[in-house]
Amino acid sequence: MPYDPTGFARLRNRVLFVSALAWACLFARAIFASGGDSCAVTTAPPHSSQPAATLFKFDLAAFMAIDWLLMVVAMMAPTLIWSLWHVRVRSFARRRFRSSALFVFGYLGTWMVAGALFFSAGRGLTILPAQSFWPAFILAMIALAWQTSPAKQRCLNRCHAHGSLAAFGTSADLDVLRFGVSHGAWCVGSCWALMLFPMLLPRGQVLAMATVSLLIFTERLERPASPGWRFHGLGAAKRIVFAQSRSYSRSRAEVA
């Protein structure tokens, strides 16, 4: 299938729209929480046969899962544009929606499993004082080290890898599902520290998410490279800003 700029733009706009909806939900959630509302997590009803503590834990887990899902969709959806396009161009027209859905299911499923592991590991942070910036500071140092590591570059390289997909039957469905799972696993490996950082902040989580999301998106614009110790994520951003500034200066000079 030849490159179709109109089809690619349509797919890109849909993905960005979904990401924008998730961002709107996150901002609304932040505003709602800052208003002092305490109904986000419910306890047992008066005549419930189930213990209140059990329902509290269940509702808390469900609430955190929804927040994590919104966070993943908002921050990671723009990075999936090229992968979804790869699935689209390698699927017959009648299979494109199903193939895309299977890819997204595998990708989000991987992130949800990772989120469960992250939340389980985060229970140990309850020993630290409430509203402390220390967990976020420690993780920021870990994220900085990870951003410069060769392992980070290996994960990024695999995020750019788009292999062949079967065209027919169950093999096609399994291929796109495996592609979603593997792509999600390499994304988790690449972005785990950046994704966890905003969650540990006592304040300003959504603003931190937006900043981290921009860094994650710009690092995906970089081409695969040999693993080495260097910072990842700002090279493409600097080139884009420089190119735009040169274009703006040239247009101003032509008008003058």
Phi, psi and omega in degrees: 000122180291161181295131181242099183298327179291316178295321179294318179296323178295315178296315180301315182295323178294317180295317179294328177295316178298318178298318180296322177297318178296320177297319179298319178295320179294318179295318178297320178298318180294318179295318180297317181290323182291343179281002177085015181290139181243015182265006181297323178243123184262156175254183184290145174292163187303323186252025181285141177278353181263140180301145181298320181298323180294314179295324179299314180295320180296313181295322179296317179296317179296320180295317179292325178295320178295316178300317180295319179297316177299320180296315181295315180297314182297315188275325188260341183304316180300333180283350183267359184302314183289324179292318177295324176295321177299316178296319183295312186287344179254018176234145173295155185305321183288345183252356190297316181295314181297317180296317179296319180295320178294320177298312181296321179299313179295320181294309181293325178300320178297317180292325179292321175297316178298321178297320178298319178293320180296315181294324178295317178292330182286351179297334179291345181282355180292347178284345180276156180300147177296150180059029180270141176272356184298316178301317179294322180295316180297317180292327177298321177293320177294318180296322179296317177296318181294323180297336182258000189274154174298328179298323177299317179295323177298317178296318178298319179300319180288333175294335178274349185281122178235101184277183180285152180232140177295155186258339190233149166063206182296327179300321179294317179297316181292324180296314181290327176294315177297322177299317178297317180294312182293319178296320177296321180296317179289328175293319176299315179299325181282322193246006188303316183290320179294324181288327182282333185305309181298330183294336183267356179283135177287337178215158175072030184296316185293320176297319177295321177299317180297318179295314179296320179299319178296319178296317180297319181292318182291327179290335176286343177283345179283148179282155175303144183218165177291139181302138179191172180272100177200158181282136182251136172124334185259345182299309180295322180298317179296320179294322179294314180297318180295317180295319179293321179294321177295319179296320179295317180296320180294318180293323177296320180294322179293322178294320179291000000 
